[in-house]
Amino acid sequence: MRQIVLDTETTGLETTQGHRIIEIGAVEVDARRKTGRTYHVYLNPDREVDEGAVEIHGINNEFLADKPRFADIADEFLEFINGADLVIHNAPFDVGFIDHEFGLLERGLPAVSECCSITDTLIMARRMHPGQRNTLDALCKRYQVDNSQRDLHGALLDAEILADLYLTMTGGQVTLSLDTEDDDSSATGGGRHAPRPVSSDRPRLRVVAASDDERAAHEAWLDQLDASVGGRCVWRAAEEPAE
């Protein structure tokens, strides 16, 4: 599935008060891997940025003065997200602003929900961690996702962080490489390694059993996987005795 992890920055909090989008950042994910394709733009909102908003994202009116308007990038932005599953933290905020910008153009552009499906990672996190703080920073700390560069909010940086966080929340390890420095795919065929012969005098491997704390941590991780997929994860299903 093609997914677009997306974030926006705005002049303020409410479209009803005339606030506009000033930055869009989006990261493409396909088959649970970041493809390297991104979309990033700053926008001139034709209005002042609230002081409170500047304190959050650091984007001021002088910086935006020579940037394009939303009308200038609407078609290319819609083409980038069209048909994808949008992954957004607190989706109603960002989707509401995008729909507002589409509506201001009076060109009959579709609502976001008409051209994309939407995954809200805030709702997901609240379901997985009820009663806990589920801000982006709190989740990064909980899942050990690096957000050390996030001094201020920024749409593309936040989208990159959210992509890593979402992949971790929904599947744990997201890439697996068995490559070694002496890999020779031409010799072994498609990168597969020929098995090495086992020496008869090799010492037996020491088997270390998991401790009670380690088993408890494993069960807690499986609980998180259960919550993310809405049912029993494959590891628990594999542990159940066959009927």
N, C-alpha and C positions, 0 to 999 in steps of 0.2 A: 504494500500500500504506500502511495506517495503521501507524505505528510509535510506540512509547512509549519514550523514552530515560529510563532509571530509575537512581536511586542510593538507597542507604540508609545510615544511620548506626546503630550498635549500641552496646550496653553493653560489648562485648568481642568476642573473635574466634571463640569456639566455642559452637555451640548445645548441644553435649554438656556444657558447663559451666553451662548454664542462662542463657546470654546472650540478650538480646532486642533487637528493633528499637526505636529511639527516634525515628527520623525517616525519612520517605519523601519523596522528591522525584521528580517525573516530568514530562516535557515531551512534548506530542503533536506528531508530525511526520506530515504527510500529503502525498503526492506530492512528497516531498523539500523541503517547506517547513514551518517551524514555524507551527502554527496559532494560537498564542497561548493555547491551553488547557493548563493545568498542574494537577498534583495535588500538594499539599504538606500535611504534617501532622507534628506532634510527638506522641510517645506516651509515656505513663507505663508503664514496664516492670515496675513492682512489684518492683524489686530495685535494688541499688546499681549505679551506673556505675563501671567500673574507672577508676582514676586515669590509667592509660595511654591509655584511650580519650578521657577528657576533654581530655588534652593534644593529641589529634588534632583533635577536632571542637568542643571548648569547651562542650559541653552537659552541665550538671551536674544532680544530683538535685533541687536546689531549684527549678530552672527547670521540670522535668518533673512536679513534684508535682501540679499542677492540670490536667494534660493528659489527653485521653481515652485509654482502653485500646485495644489492637488490636481487641478484640472489638467495640468501638463503631464502628469504621470499616471492618471487614473487607468488608462487602457493597458499600459504595460504592467501595472500592479495587478489588475484583474486577471491578466493573462498568466501571471506568475502563480497566483493562488487558485485559479479556476480548477475545479474538480478534485482538489486535495482535501485531506483531513487537516483542519487547522488546529494546532495544539497551542493553547493560550492559557496563561495563569490569570484567573479572573476574567473569563471570556466576555461576559456582558459589557464590561467597560470598553475593551478594544473594539469589539464587534459593533457596539452602539456608535462609537465615533466613526468607524469606517462606513457604516450605513448612513450616518448623518452626512458625511462628505459626499457619498454617492448621490444622496438626495438633493444636495445643494446644486449639483450639476444639471439637474432637470433633463437628463438624457435617457431616462428609463433604464439605468443600470440596475442589475438584480441586487436584491438583498444578499448579504453574505451567506445566510442560511440556505438560499436558493441555488448557490453554485458550489458550496463547500459543506462538508460535515464539520462539526466542531467538537473538540475534546477539551474540556476545562480541567486543567491540572489542579486548580484550587478545590473543586468539588471532589476530585479523585483523592487528594490529600486529606480532606476532611473526613472522607469515608474510611480511609486507611488509618488515620491518626486522630480519632475523635477527641475533642477536648484539649488538643495541643495547638501550639502556634504553627501555622502553615504558610507563613510568608516565604518568599523565594529564598531569603537568607537563612531562615530557620530550617527549611528543607535541605538546603545545601549542606548545612552543618550536620543534619541528621543522617544524610546519605553520603557524607564525605565527598561532595562535589566541590571542586575548587572555584571559589568566587572571590579570590583575593584581589582581583583587579577592579572590583565593583565599588569604587569610592562613591560614585554618583550613578544614578540610573541612566542607562543608555539603551536604546531599542535593540541595536544589533548585538551588543555584548550580552544583554539580558536574554535575547533569543538563543544565543549560543549556549549560555549557562542552562537555560530551561531545556534545551535539546538534550544535553548531557544528563540533566536531572530526570527528565521524563523517561529516557531509555533505561536509566538505573532503577527508577521506581517500578517500571513495568517488566523488567526482565533481568535485572542484575547485570552480569557481564554481557557487554554488547558486541564485543569482537573477540575472536579467538584466532591466534596465529600459532601454527606449529612450525614455522620457518626456523632454521638454524643457520649459522654462518657458513657451514659446509654444505648447505643445500645445493643439489645439482639436479634440477628438474629434468634436464635432458637425459640424465643417466637413469633416473628412477621412474620417469614417465609421469608427467602432470604434477610434479612436485611431491609425489609419494616417496617415502623412504623405505628401502628394502630392510627387512628385519635383520638385526644383528644376531649372530650365533651366540647362544648362551653357554658360557664356560661351566664345565662340570664342577670346577673348584671354586666357583663364586660363592662367597658367604651368603647365608640366608638373610633376606631382608628382615629388619626388625619391624614388627607390627605394633603400632601405638594406638591404643583405643582412645576414643573421644571421652573427655571428662563429662561429668554431669553438667557443668556450666556450658561447655561447648555444645552438648546436645540440646540444652535449653535455648541457646542462641540460634541453633539450627532450626528448631521448631518455631521460634519467633519470626525468623526470616520466611519460613514457609507460610506462616499466618499472613505476612504482608503479601506474598505472592497470591495466596488465596483471595485476599481482598481485591487485588488489582485485576484479577481475571474473573471475579464474580463466581467462583466455585473452587473446587478442589484442584490444586495444581498437579501436574503430571507426576511429580516425585511422590506425592502422597498416594496418588492412584496406583503407582507401581508398587508401593509398599503394602497395599491391601491384598489379602489372600485371595487367590482365584477360587471362584465358586465351582 
